[in-house]
């Protein structure tokens, strides 16, 4: 009986979990090949590269025009998956696609997995929603496809809550069925203290060159399970969220503060930048929740969510910069287990999702 073995993906190709983020149709374009045992690795790579050359030999001007036309026909999901299928053909086509397709900051669209860690647009918010499953402690982030709350949305990220002794962790992944540190779908995590009032956000990728990974036990375990040498192993701290104690049990909503480390691509025209930061590529963004007003007639605290929140909840909040009243992130309840999440520059979808996850769970010291 002949034995077969799988050949690794093309050298230099990024290990994107296409099937999780875009579906099986896009994944088929990036699947690996099977060769008989004993075949020369050099021969296998050469044959693969020959296949790549067949597609990459097309003129770059022609490729650029093709992807532009494909993008025009795929302004919204699910039609936008055609742009991703184009990028899956080979590395040359992927380079052309990423060069033509604008990031969320310029286009307001989420296209590739990398878009989830890029800042949103400055002039408007990207509208998303989160669905919670209490039975398995799962949380799912979707891109809203219509202004209503009825559409199924486009799946973006998933998170699961784990209890580790006195601490709670949320593992964030591109794949709802692959929530493990060390997988190619792993995006980062959120870790809380015993009281659930202080949270630390970790990214799977370094926020700037030379950033050092966390030295926690889970991070060392993650490094030992690294799958691809192209993906830096570790958890890099990029922010913290604090909920202020309410020791006097006075009447009022939660009060929260957030400090995030931003890359140089995210901090243009961003308030609250530090001029004394030792690393020029990174600046801290300081956020606070916008104070609600007491409504005498309704006898409750109120914020203007512009129709995006319909159910009163202690979890509802709006985040603004310390010296500005522009809402950069708002989160609120619209159903028993459905919440809206709208974010804009300089926050990314990953950062916004991590911040919103801190609102779940009881905080007796704050309420």
C-alpha positions as CSV (number, residue, x, y, z in Angstrom):
1,X,0.0,0.0,0.0
2,X,1.5,3.3,-1.0
3,X,1.8,6.0,1.6
4,X,1.2,9.7,1.0
5,X,2.3,12.8,2.9
6,X,1.1,16.4,2.7
7,X,3.4,19.0,1.3
8,X,3.6,22.3,3.3
9,X,2.1,25.4,1.8
10,X,4.3,27.5,-0.6
11,X,7.3,29.1,1.0
12,X,6.6,32.7,1.9
13,X,2.8,32.3,1.9
14,X,1.0,33.5,5.0
15,X,-0.8,30.8,7.0
16,X,-4.2,32.4,6.8
17,X,-7.1,30.2,8.1
18,X,-9.2,30.9,5.0
19,X,-11.9,28.3,5.6
20,X,-12.7,29.9,9.0
21,X,-12.9,33.5,7.8
22,X,-14.1,33.2,4.2
23,X,-15.5,29.7,3.7
24,X,-14.5,26.6,1.8
25,X,-14.6,28.2,-1.6
26,X,-11.8,30.6,-0.9
27,X,-9.9,27.9,1.1
28,X,-9.8,25.6,-2.0
29,X,-7.5,28.1,-3.8
30,X,-4.9,27.8,-1.0
31,X,-5.0,24.1,-0.3
32,X,-1.8,22.0,-0.2
33,X,-0.8,19.2,-2.6
34,X,-0.1,15.5,-2.0
35,X,2.9,13.8,-3.4
36,X,4.2,10.1,-3.2
37,X,6.6,9.3,-0.4
38,X,10.2,9.6,-1.4
39,X,9.7,12.4,-3.8
40,X,12.5,15.0,-3.7
41,X,11.5,18.1,-1.8
42,X,13.4,20.2,-4.3
43,X,11.4,18.7,-7.1
44,X,8.1,19.3,-5.3
45,X,8.9,22.9,-4.7
46,X,10.0,23.4,-8.3
47,X,6.8,22.0,-9.6
48,X,4.8,24.2,-7.3
49,X,6.7,27.3,-8.3
50,X,6.1,26.4,-12.0
51,X,2.4,26.4,-11.2
52,X,2.8,29.8,-9.6
53,X,4.8,31.2,-12.5
54,X,1.9,30.2,-14.9
55,X,-0.4,32.6,-13.0
56,X,2.1,35.2,-11.9
57,X,3.5,35.8,-15.4
58,X,0.5,37.9,-16.2
59,X,1.2,41.6,-16.6
60,X,0.8,43.5,-13.3
61,X,-1.3,46.2,-15.1
62,X,-3.7,43.5,-16.2
63,X,-3.9,41.9,-12.8
64,X,-4.5,45.3,-11.2
65,X,-7.4,46.0,-13.6
66,X,-8.9,42.6,-12.9
67,X,-8.9,43.0,-9.2
68,X,-10.3,46.6,-9.5
69,X,-13.3,45.2,-11.5
70,X,-13.7,42.3,-9.1
71,X,-13.8,44.8,-6.2
72,X,-16.4,47.0,-7.9
73,X,-18.6,43.9,-8.1
74,X,-18.0,43.0,-4.5
75,X,-18.7,46.2,-2.6
76,X,-20.4,44.2,0.2
77,X,-20.2,40.8,1.7
78,X,-20.9,38.0,0.6
79,X,-20.0,39.2,-2.9
80,X,-16.7,40.6,-1.5
81,X,-15.4,37.0,-1.1
82,X,-14.5,37.2,-4.8
83,X,-11.7,39.7,-3.9
84,X,-10.3,37.1,-1.4
85,X,-10.6,34.3,-4.0
86,X,-8.5,36.4,-6.3
87,X,-5.8,36.9,-3.6
88,X,-5.8,33.1,-3.0
89,X,-4.6,32.2,-6.5
90,X,-0.9,32.8,-5.8
91,X,1.5,35.0,-3.9
92,X,1.8,37.4,-6.9
93,X,-1.9,37.9,-7.1
94,X,-2.1,38.3,-3.3
95,X,0.5,41.1,-3.5
96,X,-1.5,42.9,-6.3
97,X,-4.8,42.5,-4.4
98,X,-3.4,43.9,-1.1
99,X,-1.9,46.8,-3.1
100,X,-5.1,47.7,-4.8
101,X,-7.7,47.0,-2.0
102,X,-7.7,49.9,0.5
103,X,-7.5,49.3,4.2
104,X,-10.5,50.0,6.5
105,X,-9.1,53.4,7.3
106,X,-9.5,54.6,3.7
107,X,-12.3,52.4,2.4
108,X,-14.4,51.6,5.5
109,X,-14.4,47.9,4.4
110,X,-13.2,44.8,6.1
111,X,-11.7,42.4,3.5
112,X,-8.7,40.4,4.7
113,X,-7.9,39.0,8.2
114,X,-5.3,41.7,8.5
115,X,-8.1,44.2,8.3
116,X,-9.3,43.2,11.7
117,X,-6.1,44.7,13.3
118,X,-6.1,47.8,11.2
119,X,-7.8,51.1,12.4
120,X,-11.3,51.9,11.2
121,X,-12.3,54.9,9.2
122,X,-12.2,58.4,10.7
123,X,-15.4,59.9,9.4
124,X,-17.9,57.1,10.4
125,X,-18.1,54.0,12.5
126,X,-18.0,50.4,11.2
127,X,-21.2,48.8,12.5
128,X,-20.8,45.3,14.0
129,X,-22.7,43.2,16.5
130,X,-21.8,40.5,19.1
131,X,-23.8,37.4,19.9
132,X,-23.4,35.6,23.2
133,X,-23.9,31.9,24.0
134,X,-24.2,31.5,27.7
135,X,-24.2,27.8,27.6
136,X,-20.6,27.4,26.3
137,X,-19.3,30.9,27.2
138,X,-18.8,31.8,23.6
139,X,-19.0,35.3,22.0
140,X,-19.2,35.9,18.2
141,X,-18.4,39.1,16.4
142,X,-20.2,39.8,13.1
143,X,-20.0,42.6,10.6
144,X,-23.4,44.2,10.1
145,X,-24.6,43.9,6.5
146,X,-27.6,46.2,6.9
147,X,-28.6,49.0,9.3
148,X,-31.1,46.7,11.0
149,X,-30.5,44.0,13.6
150,X,-32.2,41.3,11.6
151,X,-29.4,40.2,9.2
152,X,-27.1,37.3,10.0
153,X,-24.0,39.4,9.4
154,X,-20.5,38.4,8.3
155,X,-18.5,36.4,10.8
156,X,-15.3,38.1,11.9
157,X,-14.0,36.8,15.3
158,X,-14.9,34.4,18.1
159,X,-14.0,34.4,21.7
160,X,-14.4,31.9,24.5
161,X,-14.2,32.5,28.3
162,X,-12.0,30.2,30.3
163,X,-11.5,30.1,34.1
164,X,-7.9,29.7,35.2
165,X,-7.8,29.7,39.0
166,X,-8.6,33.2,40.2
167,X,-8.3,34.7,36.8
168,X,-10.5,34.7,33.7
169,X,-9.2,34.6,30.1
170,X,-11.0,35.2,26.8
171,X,-9.2,33.5,23.8
172,X,-9.9,35.4,20.6
173,X,-9.7,33.6,17.3
174,X,-10.6,33.8,13.6
175,X,-12.1,30.3,13.8
176,X,-14.9,29.5,16.3
177,X,-13.8,25.9,16.3
178,X,-10.1,26.5,16.9
179,X,-9.8,28.5,20.1
180,X,-6.2,27.6,21.1
181,X,-3.1,29.5,21.5
182,X,-0.6,28.3,19.0
183,X,-3.0,27.8,16.1
184,X,-2.8,30.0,13.0
185,X,-6.3,31.3,13.8
186,X,-5.2,32.7,17.1
187,X,-5.5,36.5,17.3
188,X,-4.9,37.4,20.9
189,X,-6.5,37.2,24.4
190,X,-8.0,39.1,27.2
191,X,-7.1,38.4,30.9
192,X,-8.9,39.7,34.0
193,X,-7.9,39.9,37.6
194,X,-9.8,38.1,40.5
195,X,-12.4,40.9,40.9
196,X,-13.0,41.4,37.2
197,X,-12.2,45.1,37.4
198,X,-8.8,45.1,35.6
199,X,-8.2,43.6,32.2
200,X,-5.1,43.2,30.1
201,X,-5.3,42.9,26.3
202,X,-2.7,40.7,24.5
203,X,-2.1,40.6,20.8
204,X,-0.5,37.7,19.0
205,X,1.6,40.1,16.9
206,X,4.1,42.6,18.2
207,X,2.7,46.2,18.2
208,X,6.1,47.6,17.1
209,X,9.6,46.3,16.2
210,X,11.5,45.1,19.2
211,X,8.4,44.5,21.4
212,X,8.9,41.8,24.0
213,X,6.3,39.1,24.5
214,X,4.7,38.5,27.9
215,X,6.6,36.0,30.1
216,X,3.6,34.3,31.6
217,X,3.3,30.5,31.7
218,X,0.6,30.5,29.0
219,X,2.9,32.6,26.7
220,X,5.8,30.2,27.1
221,X,3.4,27.3,26.4
222,X,2.2,29.1,23.3
223,X,5.8,29.6,22.0
224,X,6.5,25.9,22.4
225,X,3.5,25.1,20.2
226,X,4.3,27.5,17.4
227,X,3.2,26.2,14.1
228,X,4.8,28.6,11.6
229,X,8.1,30.4,12.0
230,X,6.6,33.3,10.0
231,X,4.2,34.1,12.9
232,X,5.9,35.6,16.0
233,X,5.2,33.4,19.0
234,X,3.9,35.0,22.1
235,X,1.4,37.4,23.6
236,X,2.2,41.1,23.4
237,X,0.5,43.4,25.8
238,X,-1.2,46.2,23.9
239,X,-3.7,47.7,26.4
240,X,-5.5,47.6,29.7
241,X,-9.1,48.3,30.8
242,X,-10.0,49.5,34.3
243,X,-13.3,49.6,36.1
244,X,-13.4,52.0,39.0
245,X,-14.4,50.7,42.4
246,X,-17.8,51.9,43.8
247,X,-16.8,51.4,47.5
248,X,-19.7,53.6,48.8
249,X,-22.2,51.8,46.6
250,X,-23.5,55.2,45.4
251,X,-26.1,55.2,42.7
252,X,-24.6,55.4,39.2
253,X,-23.4,53.5,36.1
254,X,-20.0,51.8,35.7
255,X,-16.9,54.0,35.2
256,X,-14.2,52.6,33.0
257,X,-10.8,53.8,31.6
258,X,-8.8,52.3,28.8
259,X,-5.1,52.7,27.8
260,X,-4.1,51.3,24.4
261,X,-0.7,51.1,22.6
262,X,-1.1,52.2,19.0
263,X,1.2,51.6,16.1
264,X,2.4,54.5,14.0
265,X,-0.2,53.8,11.3
266,X,-3.0,54.3,13.9
267,X,-1.9,57.4,15.7
268,X,-2.2,60.1,13.1
269,X,-4.3,62.9,14.3
270,X,-5.1,60.9,17.5
271,X,-5.6,62.9,20.7
272,X,-3.8,62.0,23.9
273,X,-0.5,61.1,22.3
274,X,2.6,61.1,24.5
275,X,5.6,63.1,23.5
276,X,7.8,61.4,26.1
277,X,7.2,57.8,24.9
278,X,10.6,56.1,24.6
279,X,9.5,54.2,21.5
280,X,8.6,56.6,18.6
281,X,6.5,53.9,16.8
282,X,4.0,53.7,19.7
283,X,1.8,56.2,21.5
284,X,-0.7,55.6,24.2
285,X,-4.4,56.3,23.6
286,X,-6.3,57.1,26.8
287,X,-10.1,56.5,26.7
288,X,-12.9,56.9,29.2
289,X,-16.6,56.1,29.2
290,X,-18.8,59.0,28.3
291,X,-20.8,60.0,31.4
292,X,-24.5,59.4,31.0
293,X,-27.2,61.9,32.2
294,X,-29.9,61.2,34.7
295,X,-33.4,61.4,33.0
296,X,-35.9,62.6,35.5
297,X,-39.0,61.5,33.6
298,X,-37.6,58.0,32.8
299,X,-35.8,57.7,36.2
300,X,-32.7,56.2,34.6
301,X,-29.3,57.1,33.2
302,X,-29.4,57.8,29.5
303,X,-26.9,58.1,26.6
304,X,-27.7,58.9,23.0
305,X,-26.8,55.8,21.0
306,X,-28.6,57.1,17.8
307,X,-30.9,54.1,17.6
308,X,-28.1,51.5,17.8
309,X,-29.0,50.4,21.4
310,X,-32.6,49.5,22.4
311,X,-32.4,47.8,25.8
312,X,-31.3,49.4,29.0
313,X,-28.3,47.6,30.6
314,X,-25.4,48.3,32.9
315,X,-23.2,46.9,30.1
316,X,-24.0,49.7,27.7
317,X,-21.2,52.3,27.2
318,X,-19.6,54.8,24.9
319,X,-15.8,55.5,24.9
320,X,-14.2,58.8,24.1
321,X,-10.7,60.2,24.3
322,X,-9.8,62.1,27.4
323,X,-9.8,65.5,25.7
324,X,-12.4,64.9,23.1
325,X,-16.1,64.0,23.0
326,X,-16.1,62.1,19.7
327,X,-17.4,58.6,20.4
328,X,-14.7,56.1,19.2
329,X,-16.5,52.9,20.4
330,X,-20.0,52.3,21.5
331,X,-21.5,49.0,22.8
332,X,-25.0,48.2,23.8
333,X,-27.8,45.7,24.2
334,X,-30.5,45.1,21.6
335,X,-31.6,41.6,22.6
336,X,-31.2,38.9,25.3
337,X,-27.9,37.8,23.9
338,X,-27.3,40.4,21.1
339,X,-25.2,43.5,21.4
340,X,-24.1,46.2,18.9
341,X,-20.5,47.3,18.6
342,X,-19.6,50.3,16.5
343,X,-16.0,51.4,16.3
344,X,-13.9,53.9,14.3
345,X,-10.3,55.3,14.0
346,X,-7.9,54.8,15.8
347,X,-9.4,51.5,17.1
348,X,-9.3,48.2,15.2
349,X,-12.0,45.5,15.2
350,X,-9.8,43.3,17.4
351,X,-9.2,46.0,19.9
352,X,-12.8,47.1,20.0
353,X,-14.0,43.4,20.5
354,X,-11.5,42.9,23.3
355,X,-12.7,46.0,25.1
356,X,-16.4,45.1,24.7
357,X,-15.7,41.6,26.2
358,X,-14.7,43.3,29.4
359,X,-18.3,44.5,29.9
360,X,-19.6,40.9,30.3
361,X,-19.7,39.4,33.7
362,X,-20.8,40.6,37.1
363,X,-18.7,43.3,38.8
364,X,-19.8,43.5,42.4
365,X,-17.1,46.0,43.3
366,X,-18.3,48.5,40.6
367,X,-22.1,48.3,40.9
